[in-house]
């Protein structure tokens, strides 16, 4: 059986934001095009994995897909 494993890895993407408070700074990050920034490798791997999604290759309905935490324990 072949499986496709999706690794949900944590990245660190430092962004400089001008704001009146830390909460406002967080809200202003919505203005950044993260897809473009990540595609251009402006990030750093944070050496942490959040979780895994495992699909069976060729399965059309994903009924056997499973989520696992970063320790390999199924949800």
Residue, then its C-alpha position, 0 to 999 in steps of 0.5 A: x500500500x502506498x501512502x501520502x504523508x502530509x507533514x504540518x511543520x511549524x515555521x517561523x516567519x518574522x514580520x516587522x509591523x508598525x502598530x500601537x499595541x501587540x494585539x494590533x501588530x498581530x491583526x496587521x499580519x493579515x496584510x501580508x501575502x503569506x503564500x508568496x512569502x513562504x513560496x520564496x523561502x523567507x521563513x525558517x523551519x521552527x524544528x517542530x511538527x504539529x501533526x500528520x495527515x496520511x492518505x491512501x494513494x489512489x483512494x478517491x474518497x479519503x475515507x481511510x485518511x487519518x490524522x496523527x499528532x506529532x508523536x504518531x498517535x492517531x486522533 
